[in-house]
């Protein structure tokens, strides 16, 4: 007969042992092993779950260990991290990059207040260990990849900056502060946002890895000597670390091959997928009517070009097939009826080249219902109707508003000029004192998320939709779309909640009046007849 001895183990030790066991299980998972081997051989980086009790990390962060059920998310994040690091010149990451990528579900700063949100998802430069701490959220949101790719470059550059120790270095904060630009001086909200971000060394470097933002920065630098100096300093510094960062490298970085960023979801081998659409006389008649009035080409058939979206992140799209004949027929009729409201004096000046009618339209990981491409030499529209539900009034209303929302963006850019009724501070000053848009205004960019921003700013009057709080151009576009669709005569109803708010919200009414003033100016400048459908549609919403 054997005897047993009871051993008492502290509860904390049990938890620590369990954490070590969980980490060991994750490290032995074939999926993580495969990724870790690629990082080790390709970049010289060790990938591992953040060690429980690691002395260096534990001094600053409380670590929530990576859970096995979130390993798929970790592998997905590491896959596009690997893609971004491969964009660097050969040997650069091995020599100057992080030695470790440490994975955890969250790194919570010990110096932050107890109510501070956990870091999820993000990258954190741990300069003491030469590591990048990688958070792995329980759920990957549509914007995780789009935001994370840029932040990776931001974090990597912050690891490089400790090499700049001399106060005589142009990249030291003492010298950098002398070169800051006035971020309120930009002519557009986009210019203000980019200028403000470029005042940070890390943010400027990050934006230089995003082709569209890099292009905009280059354009802004032509009239902003300080911005040009900052860009030159960053490029000179990175060139001093590796001469492969030359002019040719930066020029190539600004161009992303189309085949690397777009994915067409149509089965192009099915040559009969659109036979019914082609044979439908009503659909084809509506398409021809749109093309005659606006002068653009309607692109709707599988195999047509991809919409020219300005970003390196993945664009997924598909054109309509006979499988959605009903939805396509409904939407093309809705488009014809609503776009017919615009007089030729406006459509000719807008000079739109293409109208892309898409089923799936996914950009930066999120579905898009409409996009006015006003950055092109000749602007275009793109509409994605994957979620259109003909049986739901709310769905029809949303897509009807989207049509006018995107038109206003083009009209705004073409006709709104300095000193005009809706330009710059003449519009911004209509808001309540203390309000700042999320993008392009002091205080707005600090909000942790778009939804949180809406919630925190719900008290402000003057907005047709929360989306209008993002930026002034969307403020105008959301209000305009509501005005244009407030009365739906063919269905004998209207947007009663919005119409009621126009009577009680004095700021919203003032903005509506300012939009009417803008269009009255257009009517005069372009000699638009007083009986135009556009003018009637706007006026009826205010009476």
Secondary structure, DSSP 8 states (H G I E B T S, - for coil): ----------HHHHHHHHHHHHHHHHHT-HHHHHHHHHHHHHH--EEEE--TT-HHHHTTEEEEE--GGGHHHHHHHHHHHHHHHTTS-TTHHHHHS-SEEEEEEEEEETTS-TTS----S-EEEETTTTEEEEE--SS--TTHHHHHHHHHHHHHHHHHHTT---TTSTTSHHHHGGG---TT--SSHHHHHHHHHHTSHHHHHHHTTSHHHHHHHHHHHTT-HHHHHHHHHHHHHHHHH-TT-SHHHHHHHT---HHHHEEE-S-TT-TTTTHHHHH-HHHHHHHHHHHHHH--EEE-BTTS-----S-SS-EEEEEB-GGGHHHHHHHHHHHHHHHTTS-HHHHHHHT--EEEEEEEEEETTEE-SEEEETTSSS-EEEEE-TT--TT-HHHHHHHHHHHHHHHHHHHHHHH--TTSTTSTHHHHTTS-TT---SSSSTTGGG-S-HHHHHHHTTT----SSGGGGS-HHHHHHHHHHHHHHSEEGGGTEE-HHHHHHHHH-HHHHHHHHHHHHHHHHHHHHTT--TT-HHHHHHHHHT-
